[in-house]
Structures are given as structure tokens and as C-alpha cells.
Amino acid sequence: MHTFFATLLSISVSSIFFTTVRADEPLKPDANGYIRHWLMLAPIALPENRAGGDLILEEQIKNEASLQPKANDKVTIRGKEHNWKPIVASTNHFDFNVILNSVNDHAVGYMATYIESAVELKDVIIAVGSNDEGRIYFNGIDIYAFTEARPLELDADKGKVTLKKGLNVIIFKIFNEQNSWQGAMRFLDKSGVPLTNLTVKLSP
């Protein structure tokens, strides 16, 4: 079952690598509108005997909806320290296991990014896919949750948001039950044309 919350209306492999990106460097979505620049916090082991579908609507980080991380910020979760790392995907989706160069079953990871718009844009389509369960916070609001294990499908779920003028904060949380662990996101205008004139930042 998947649900879009609040202002979001529910409707229905290549390599990925680390890169050094300056926090103030201007970045853009790719030619198809996919966001490739993120801050990653992963892998975070899940508690024993708890699946992602059970935990998707629970916080793994206190006040995670209001997170505004910067590169190298540290977070302690269940006694283990993690830090946010800048990554860039060489394709239209990111793959935690490829980035980490290891298979991480029964884990959760976070991707954060900042989208800057020169003007307010209403009725923007946000298109997302996740492998497995996914949850999205948009400008501090819990707007989306997919609560079942699944393979990655680009643009699997779509809904509408308003990109406010200035900075918009996105936190994308994805659980992995077993094997592949991936996610993808892009923005389209109301006619379905990819938005490529947005600015992507890795610092608030």
C-alpha cells in the first residue's frame, strides 16, 4: 500500500560513485529532471525482528522530518555514529549498495537534498520510485510513504507539490529488506515536462 499525504495527491544499472562537491557549487537536475546529487546517511541497521514495512511510519532519527543536514554532519543512532556524505549518481537512480560497495540487508538509509526555485511553482509533479519501502518529507511535511517491499520502478508513484520560491528541503528515507536498495526522484511540470531549470544544493 502506498499513500501520498498532505499536498501530495496519489496517482497512479549503471554505476554510482562518490564525488567531492562543494556545498556552494551550483548543481542541476539531469536532462530528464532526475535528482542525482544527494547527501547520504547509510547504512543504518534495523532492530532485530522488525521489517521495513513495520518501521516505515516510525522515526529512526529524532525529528527526522525537520532534518537539514550538511556534509559530514554526524548522527548517533542506537549507539552507532553515522555521518552524512555527498554523493552523485551517474544514472537516473541511486543505489546504496553500489555506493557502499557492500550488500546491506535489513537496513535503512536517508538521502537529503535541497531544491532551489527562482519562483513559486504550483502543481509540480513529483515522481518517485524506491526499492524497498520509501518515505518522503518535503519542507518538513510527511507527504509520502510506500509500505511494501518492491523492485525499483522509475516514476512508480506521482503526486503534486508546490515548490516554494527559494529553498525546498527533501528527505528521502528508503528501507532495504534484501538484495537491491535503490531510489529515484524527479520533478515535472503539470504537463509532464521535466523541470531542469531548478538548482540543487547540498547545504541549506
TIVOLUM-105207 format. One record per residue (C-alpha): residue number from 0; y, z, x. Coordinates in nm, 2 decimals, decimal comma. Layout:
! residues N
<drenpa><k>NUM</k><Y>Y</Y><Z>Z</Z><X>X</X></drenpa>
...
! end
This chain:
! residues 204
<drenpa><k>0</k><Y>0,00</Y><Z>0,00</Z><X>0,00</X></drenpa>
<drenpa><k>1</k><Y>0,34</Y><Z>-0,08</Z><X>0,13</X></drenpa>
<drenpa><k>2</k><Y>0,68</Y><Z>0,03</Z><X>0,00</X></drenpa>
<drenpa><k>3</k><Y>1,04</Y><Z>-0,05</Z><X>0,06</X></drenpa>
<drenpa><k>4</k><Y>1,28</Y><Z>0,23</Z><X>0,00</X></drenpa>
<drenpa><k>5</k><Y>1,65</Y><Z>0,27</Z><X>-0,09</X></drenpa>
<drenpa><k>6</k><Y>1,84</Y><Z>-0,05</Z><X>-0,04</X></drenpa>
<drenpa><k>7</k><Y>1,54</Y><Z>-0,25</Z><X>0,07</X></drenpa>
<drenpa><k>8</k><Y>1,36</Y><Z>-0,44</Z><X>-0,21</X></drenpa>
<drenpa><k>9</k><Y>0,99</Y><Z>-0,50</Z><X>-0,17</X></drenpa>
<drenpa><k>10</k><Y>0,88</Y><Z>-0,87</Z><X>-0,18</X></drenpa>
<drenpa><k>11</k><Y>0,62</Y><Z>-1,02</Z><X>-0,11</X></drenpa>
<drenpa><k>12</k><Y>-0,05</Y><Z>-1,40</Z><X>2,22</X></drenpa>
<drenpa><k>13</k><Y>0,18</Y><Z>-1,41</Z><X>2,46</X></drenpa>
<drenpa><k>14</k><Y>0,26</Y><Z>-1,16</Z><X>2,74</X></drenpa>
<drenpa><k>15</k><Y>0,52</Y><Z>-0,89</Z><X>2,71</X></drenpa>
<drenpa><k>16</k><Y>0,68</Y><Z>-0,72</Z><X>3,00</X></drenpa>
<drenpa><k>17</k><Y>0,92</Y><Z>-0,46</Z><X>3,11</X></drenpa>
<drenpa><k>18</k><Y>1,26</Y><Z>-0,56</Z><X>3,23</X></drenpa>
<drenpa><k>19</k><Y>1,57</Y><Z>-0,40</Z><X>3,36</X></drenpa>
<drenpa><k>20</k><Y>1,85</Y><Z>-0,43</Z><X>3,11</X></drenpa>
<drenpa><k>21</k><Y>2,19</Y><Z>-0,28</Z><X>3,15</X></drenpa>
<drenpa><k>22</k><Y>2,29</Y><Z>-0,08</Z><X>2,85</X></drenpa>
<drenpa><k>23</k><Y>2,62</Y><Z>-0,27</Z><X>2,81</X></drenpa>
<drenpa><k>24</k><Y>2,47</Y><Z>-0,61</Z><X>2,87</X></drenpa>
<drenpa><k>25</k><Y>2,52</Y><Z>-0,84</Z><X>2,56</X></drenpa>
<drenpa><k>26</k><Y>2,19</Y><Z>-0,95</Z><X>2,41</X></drenpa>
<drenpa><k>27</k><Y>2,10</Y><Z>-1,17</Z><X>2,12</X></drenpa>
<drenpa><k>28</k><Y>1,80</Y><Z>-1,23</Z><X>1,88</X></drenpa>
<drenpa><k>29</k><Y>1,59</Y><Z>-1,53</Z><X>1,98</X></drenpa>
<drenpa><k>30</k><Y>1,63</Y><Z>-1,87</Z><X>1,82</X></drenpa>
<drenpa><k>31</k><Y>1,42</Y><Z>-1,77</Z><X>1,52</X></drenpa>
<drenpa><k>32</k><Y>1,60</Y><Z>-1,44</Z><X>1,47</X></drenpa>
<drenpa><k>33</k><Y>1,33</Y><Z>-1,21</Z><X>1,62</X></drenpa>
<drenpa><k>34</k><Y>1,45</Y><Z>-0,90</Z><X>1,80</X></drenpa>
<drenpa><k>35</k><Y>1,30</Y><Z>-0,89</Z><X>2,15</X></drenpa>
<drenpa><k>36</k><Y>1,50</Y><Z>-0,61</Z><X>2,31</X></drenpa>
<drenpa><k>37</k><Y>1,39</Y><Z>-0,26</Z><X>2,24</X></drenpa>
<drenpa><k>38</k><Y>1,37</Y><Z>0,10</Z><X>2,37</X></drenpa>
<drenpa><k>39</k><Y>1,01</Y><Z>0,21</Z><X>2,36</X></drenpa>
<drenpa><k>40</k><Y>0,87</Y><Z>0,56</Z><X>2,33</X></drenpa>
<drenpa><k>41</k><Y>0,49</Y><Z>0,54</Z><X>2,36</X></drenpa>
<drenpa><k>42</k><Y>0,20</Y><Z>0,62</Z><X>2,37</X></drenpa>
<drenpa><k>43</k><Y>0,20</Y><Z>0,95</Z><X>2,17</X></drenpa>
<drenpa><k>44</k><Y>-0,15</Y><Z>1,08</Z><X>2,09</X></drenpa>
<drenpa><k>45</k><Y>-0,21</Y><Z>1,17</Z><X>1,73</X></drenpa>
<drenpa><k>46</k><Y>-0,36</Y><Z>1,51</Z><X>1,63</X></drenpa>
<drenpa><k>47</k><Y>-0,73</Y><Z>1,50</Z><X>1,61</X></drenpa>
<drenpa><k>48</k><Y>-0,88</Y><Z>1,42</Z><X>1,27</X></drenpa>
<drenpa><k>49</k><Y>-0,55</Y><Z>1,27</Z><X>1,14</X></drenpa>
<drenpa><k>50</k><Y>-0,52</Y><Z>0,90</Z><X>1,08</X></drenpa>
<drenpa><k>51</k><Y>-0,20</Y><Z>0,69</Z><X>1,09</X></drenpa>
<drenpa><k>52</k><Y>-0,23</Y><Z>0,64</Z><X>0,71</X></drenpa>
<drenpa><k>53</k><Y>-0,22</Y><Z>1,01</Z><X>0,66</X></drenpa>
<drenpa><k>54</k><Y>0,07</Y><Z>1,07</Z><X>0,90</X></drenpa>
<drenpa><k>55</k><Y>0,29</Y><Z>0,77</Z><X>0,83</X></drenpa>
<drenpa><k>56</k><Y>0,52</Y><Z>0,97</Z><X>0,59</X></drenpa>
<drenpa><k>57</k><Y>0,54</Y><Z>1,27</Z><X>0,83</X></drenpa>
<drenpa><k>58</k><Y>0,77</Y><Z>1,31</Z><X>1,12</X></drenpa>
<drenpa><k>59</k><Y>0,62</Y><Z>1,30</Z><X>1,47</X></drenpa>
<drenpa><k>60</k><Y>0,97</Y><Z>1,37</Z><X>1,61</X></drenpa>
<drenpa><k>61</k><Y>1,20</Y><Z>1,62</Z><X>1,45</X></drenpa>
<drenpa><k>62</k><Y>1,48</Y><Z>1,44</Z><X>1,26</X></drenpa>
<drenpa><k>63</k><Y>1,34</Y><Z>1,10</Z><X>1,36</X></drenpa>
<drenpa><k>64</k><Y>1,54</Y><Z>0,92</Z><X>1,10</X></drenpa>
<drenpa><k>65</k><Y>1,86</Y><Z>1,01</Z><X>1,29</X></drenpa>
<drenpa><k>66</k><Y>1,74</Y><Z>0,92</Z><X>1,64</X></drenpa>
<drenpa><k>67</k><Y>1,99</Y><Z>0,73</Z><X>1,86</X></drenpa>
<drenpa><k>68</k><Y>1,81</Y><Z>0,72</Z><X>2,19</X></drenpa>
<drenpa><k>69</k><Y>1,93</Y><Z>0,58</Z><X>2,52</X></drenpa>
<drenpa><k>70</k><Y>1,72</Y><Z>0,45</Z><X>2,81</X></drenpa>
<drenpa><k>71</k><Y>1,55</Y><Z>0,74</Z><X>3,00</X></drenpa>
<drenpa><k>72</k><Y>1,62</Y><Z>1,00</Z><X>2,73</X></drenpa>
<drenpa><k>73</k><Y>1,34</Y><Z>1,25</Z><X>2,73</X></drenpa>
<drenpa><k>74</k><Y>1,15</Y><Z>1,39</Z><X>2,42</X></drenpa>
<drenpa><k>75</k><Y>0,88</Y><Z>1,66</Z><X>2,42</X></drenpa>
<drenpa><k>76</k><Y>0,61</Y><Z>1,61</Z><X>2,16</X></drenpa>
<drenpa><k>77</k><Y>0,32</Y><Z>1,85</Z><X>2,12</X></drenpa>
<drenpa><k>78</k><Y>0,39</Y><Z>1,99</Z><X>2,46</X></drenpa>
<drenpa><k>79</k><Y>0,40</Y><Z>1,65</Z><X>2,64</X></drenpa>
<drenpa><k>80</k><Y>0,72</Y><Z>1,49</Z><X>2,78</X></drenpa>
<drenpa><k>81</k><Y>0,79</Y><Z>1,12</Z><X>2,69</X></drenpa>
<drenpa><k>82</k><Y>1,09</Y><Z>0,91</Z><X>2,78</X></drenpa>
<drenpa><k>83</k><Y>1,25</Y><Z>0,60</Z><X>2,62</X></drenpa>
<drenpa><k>84</k><Y>1,20</Y><Z>0,28</Z><X>2,82</X></drenpa>
<drenpa><k>85</k><Y>1,38</Y><Z>-0,05</Z><X>2,78</X></drenpa>
<drenpa><k>86</k><Y>1,15</Y><Z>-0,34</Z><X>2,72</X></drenpa>
<drenpa><k>87</k><Y>1,19</Y><Z>-0,71</Z><X>2,63</X></drenpa>
<drenpa><k>88</k><Y>0,92</Y><Z>-0,92</Z><X>2,46</X></drenpa>
<drenpa><k>89</k><Y>0,86</Y><Z>-1,27</Z><X>2,59</X></drenpa>
<drenpa><k>90</k><Y>0,75</Y><Z>-1,38</Z><X>2,24</X></drenpa>
<drenpa><k>91</k><Y>0,84</Y><Z>-1,30</Z><X>1,88</X></drenpa>
<drenpa><k>92</k><Y>0,65</Y><Z>-0,97</Z><X>1,87</X></drenpa>
<drenpa><k>93</k><Y>0,59</Y><Z>-0,68</Z><X>2,10</X></drenpa>
<drenpa><k>94</k><Y>0,26</Y><Z>-0,54</Z><X>2,19</X></drenpa>
<drenpa><k>95</k><Y>0,24</Y><Z>-0,17</Z><X>2,30</X></drenpa>
<drenpa><k>96</k><Y>-0,10</Y><Z>-0,21</Z><X>2,48</X></drenpa>
<drenpa><k>97</k><Y>0,02</Y><Z>-0,50</Z><X>2,68</X></drenpa>
<drenpa><k>98</k><Y>0,34</Y><Z>-0,33</Z><X>2,78</X></drenpa>
<drenpa><k>99</k><Y>0,15</Y><Z>-0,01</Z><X>2,87</X></drenpa>
<drenpa><k>100</k><Y>-0,13</Y><Z>-0,21</Z><X>3,04</X></drenpa>
<drenpa><k>101</k><Y>-0,39</Y><Z>0,01</Z><X>2,86</X></drenpa>
<drenpa><k>102</k><Y>-0,56</Y><Z>0,03</Z><X>2,53</X></drenpa>
<drenpa><k>103</k><Y>-0,43</Y><Z>0,33</Z><X>2,33</X></drenpa>
<drenpa><k>104</k><Y>-0,63</Y><Z>0,41</Z><X>2,02</X></drenpa>
<drenpa><k>105</k><Y>-0,53</Y><Z>0,68</Z><X>1,77</X></drenpa>
<drenpa><k>106</k><Y>-0,17</Y><Z>0,68</Z><X>1,88</X></drenpa>
<drenpa><k>107</k><Y>0,19</Y><Z>0,63</Z><X>1,76</X></drenpa>
<drenpa><k>108</k><Y>0,48</Y><Z>0,46</Z><X>1,92</X></drenpa>
<drenpa><k>109</k><Y>0,85</Y><Z>0,41</Z><X>1,85</X></drenpa>
<drenpa><k>110</k><Y>1,08</Y><Z>0,12</Z><X>1,91</X></drenpa>
<drenpa><k>111</k><Y>1,46</Y><Z>0,16</Z><X>1,87</X></drenpa>
<drenpa><k>112</k><Y>1,73</Y><Z>-0,10</Z><X>1,89</X></drenpa>
<drenpa><k>113</k><Y>2,10</Y><Z>-0,13</Z><X>1,79</X></drenpa>
<drenpa><k>114</k><Y>2,23</Y><Z>-0,43</Z><X>1,60</X></drenpa>
<drenpa><k>115</k><Y>2,60</Y><Z>-0,50</Z><X>1,61</X></drenpa>
<drenpa><k>116</k><Y>2,76</Y><Z>-0,73</Z><X>1,35</X></drenpa>
<drenpa><k>117</k><Y>3,12</Y><Z>-0,86</Z><X>1,36</X></drenpa>
<drenpa><k>118</k><Y>3,15</Y><Z>-0,83</Z><X>0,98</X></drenpa>
<drenpa><k>119</k><Y>2,97</Y><Z>-0,66</Z><X>0,70</X></drenpa>
<drenpa><k>120</k><Y>2,67</Y><Z>-0,88</Z><X>0,58</X></drenpa>
<drenpa><k>121</k><Y>2,52</Y><Z>-0,81</Z><X>0,24</X></drenpa>
<drenpa><k>122</k><Y>2,18</Y><Z>-0,92</Z><X>0,11</X></drenpa>
<drenpa><k>123</k><Y>2,04</Y><Z>-0,97</Z><X>0,46</X></drenpa>
<drenpa><k>124</k><Y>1,67</Y><Z>-1,02</Z><X>0,46</X></drenpa>
<drenpa><k>125</k><Y>1,47</Y><Z>-0,80</Z><X>0,70</X></drenpa>
<drenpa><k>126</k><Y>1,13</Y><Z>-0,94</Z><X>0,77</X></drenpa>
<drenpa><k>127</k><Y>0,87</Y><Z>-0,72</Z><X>0,94</X></drenpa>
<drenpa><k>128</k><Y>0,51</Y><Z>-0,70</Z><X>1,05</X></drenpa>
<drenpa><k>129</k><Y>0,30</Y><Z>-0,43</Z><X>1,20</X></drenpa>
<drenpa><k>130</k><Y>-0,04</Y><Z>-0,35</Z><X>1,34</X></drenpa>
<drenpa><k>131</k><Y>-0,13</Y><Z>-0,10</Z><X>1,21</X></drenpa>
<drenpa><k>132</k><Y>0,08</Y><Z>0,13</Z><X>0,98</X></drenpa>
<drenpa><k>133</k><Y>0,46</Y><Z>0,10</Z><X>1,01</X></drenpa>
<drenpa><k>134</k><Y>0,77</Y><Z>0,28</Z><X>0,91</X></drenpa>
<drenpa><k>135</k><Y>1,14</Y><Z>0,19</Z><X>0,95</X></drenpa>
<drenpa><k>136</k><Y>1,46</Y><Z>0,39</Z><X>0,95</X></drenpa>
<drenpa><k>137</k><Y>1,77</Y><Z>0,19</Z><X>0,90</X></drenpa>
<drenpa><k>138</k><Y>2,11</Y><Z>0,36</Z><X>0,97</X></drenpa>
<drenpa><k>139</k><Y>1,94</Y><Z>0,70</Z><X>0,92</X></drenpa>
<drenpa><k>140</k><Y>1,77</Y><Z>0,60</Z><X>0,59</X></drenpa>
<drenpa><k>141</k><Y>1,40</Y><Z>0,58</Z><X>0,54</X></drenpa>
<drenpa><k>142</k><Y>1,36</Y><Z>0,23</Z><X>0,40</X></drenpa>
<drenpa><k>143</k><Y>1,01</Y><Z>0,11</Z><X>0,46</X></drenpa>
<drenpa><k>144</k><Y>0,65</Y><Z>0,23</Z><X>0,50</X></drenpa>
<drenpa><k>145</k><Y>0,32</Y><Z>0,04</Z><X>0,52</X></drenpa>
<drenpa><k>146</k><Y>0,04</Y><Z>0,29</Z><X>0,49</X></drenpa>
<drenpa><k>147</k><Y>-0,28</Y><Z>0,09</Z><X>0,57</X></drenpa>
<drenpa><k>148</k><Y>-0,44</Y><Z>-0,05</Z><X>0,89</X></drenpa>
<drenpa><k>149</k><Y>-0,39</Y><Z>-0,42</Z><X>0,92</X></drenpa>
<drenpa><k>150</k><Y>-0,36</Y><Z>-0,71</Z><X>1,18</X></drenpa>
<drenpa><k>151</k><Y>-0,02</Y><Z>-0,83</Z><X>1,27</X></drenpa>
<drenpa><k>152</k><Y>0,13</Y><Z>-1,10</Z><X>1,05</X></drenpa>
<drenpa><k>153</k><Y>0,48</Y><Z>-1,21</Z><X>1,12</X></drenpa>
<drenpa><k>154</k><Y>0,72</Y><Z>-1,16</Z><X>0,83</X></drenpa>
<drenpa><k>155</k><Y>0,44</Y><Z>-0,99</Z><X>0,63</X></drenpa>
<drenpa><k>156</k><Y>0,70</Y><Z>-0,78</Z><X>0,43</X></drenpa>
<drenpa><k>157</k><Y>1,05</Y><Z>-0,87</Z><X>0,34</X></drenpa>
<drenpa><k>158</k><Y>1,34</Y><Z>-0,69</Z><X>0,18</X></drenpa>
<drenpa><k>159</k><Y>1,72</Y><Z>-0,68</Z><X>0,16</X></drenpa>
<drenpa><k>160</k><Y>1,96</Y><Z>-0,46</Z><X>0,35</X></drenpa>
<drenpa><k>161</k><Y>2,33</Y><Z>-0,46</Z><X>0,43</X></drenpa>
<drenpa><k>162</k><Y>2,43</Y><Z>-0,48</Z><X>0,79</X></drenpa>
<drenpa><k>163</k><Y>2,75</Y><Z>-0,29</Z><X>0,82</X></drenpa>
<drenpa><k>164</k><Y>3,04</Y><Z>-0,40</Z><X>1,04</X></drenpa>
<drenpa><k>165</k><Y>2,98</Y><Z>-0,25</Z><X>1,38</X></drenpa>
<drenpa><k>166</k><Y>2,66</Y><Z>-0,08</Z><X>1,50</X></drenpa>
<drenpa><k>167</k><Y>2,34</Y><Z>-0,06</Z><X>1,30</X></drenpa>
<drenpa><k>168</k><Y>2,06</Y><Z>0,17</Z><X>1,42</X></drenpa>
<drenpa><k>169</k><Y>1,69</Y><Z>0,07</Z><X>1,37</X></drenpa>
<drenpa><k>170</k><Y>1,39</Y><Z>0,30</Z><X>1,44</X></drenpa>
<drenpa><k>171</k><Y>1,05</Y><Z>0,12</Z><X>1,40</X></drenpa>
<drenpa><k>172</k><Y>0,75</Y><Z>0,35</Z><X>1,42</X></drenpa>
<drenpa><k>173</k><Y>0,40</Y><Z>0,20</Z><X>1,44</X></drenpa>
<drenpa><k>174</k><Y>0,06</Y><Z>0,37</Z><X>1,44</X></drenpa>
<drenpa><k>175</k><Y>-0,25</Y><Z>0,23</Z><X>1,61</X></drenpa>
<drenpa><k>176</k><Y>-0,59</Y><Z>0,32</Z><X>1,47</X></drenpa>
<drenpa><k>177</k><Y>-0,79</Y><Z>0,10</Z><X>1,72</X></drenpa>
<drenpa><k>178</k><Y>-0,75</Y><Z>-0,21</Z><X>1,94</X></drenpa>
<drenpa><k>179</k><Y>-0,43</Y><Z>-0,41</Z><X>1,89</X></drenpa>
<drenpa><k>180</k><Y>-0,10</Y><Z>-0,23</Z><X>1,85</X></drenpa>
<drenpa><k>181</k><Y>0,20</Y><Z>-0,46</Z><X>1,77</X></drenpa>
<drenpa><k>182</k><Y>0,51</Y><Z>-0,51</Z><X>1,57</X></drenpa>
<drenpa><k>183</k><Y>0,78</Y><Z>-0,78</Z><X>1,49</X></drenpa>
<drenpa><k>184</k><Y>1,12</Y><Z>-0,78</Z><X>1,31</X></drenpa>
<drenpa><k>185</k><Y>1,39</Y><Z>-1,03</Z><X>1,24</X></drenpa>
<drenpa><k>186</k><Y>1,69</Y><Z>-1,08</Z><X>1,01</X></drenpa>
<drenpa><k>187</k><Y>1,76</Y><Z>-1,38</Z><X>0,79</X></drenpa>
<drenpa><k>188</k><Y>2,05</Y><Z>-1,47</Z><X>0,57</X></drenpa>
<drenpa><k>189</k><Y>1,99</Y><Z>-1,48</Z><X>0,19</X></drenpa>
<drenpa><k>190</k><Y>1,89</Y><Z>-1,85</Z><X>0,21</X></drenpa>
<drenpa><k>191</k><Y>1,62</Y><Z>-1,77</Z><X>0,47</X></drenpa>
<drenpa><k>192</k><Y>1,81</Y><Z>-1,90</Z><X>0,78</X></drenpa>
<drenpa><k>193</k><Y>1,75</Y><Z>-1,68</Z><X>1,09</X></drenpa>
<drenpa><k>194</k><Y>2,05</Y><Z>-1,47</Z><X>1,20</X></drenpa>
<drenpa><k>195</k><Y>2,10</Y><Z>-1,54</Z><X>1,56</X></drenpa>
<drenpa><k>196</k><Y>2,47</Y><Z>-1,45</Z><X>1,60</X></drenpa>
<drenpa><k>197</k><Y>2,41</Y><Z>-1,08</Z><X>1,60</X></drenpa>
<drenpa><k>198</k><Y>2,45</Y><Z>-0,87</Z><X>1,91</X></drenpa>
<drenpa><k>199</k><Y>2,15</Y><Z>-0,65</Z><X>2,02</X></drenpa>
<drenpa><k>200</k><Y>2,23</Y><Z>-0,33</Z><X>2,22</X></drenpa>
<drenpa><k>201</k><Y>2,01</Y><Z>-0,07</Z><X>2,39</X></drenpa>
<drenpa><k>202</k><Y>2,26</Y><Z>0,21</Z><X>2,37</X></drenpa>
<drenpa><k>203</k><Y>2,47</Y><Z>0,35</Z><X>2,07</X></drenpa>
! end
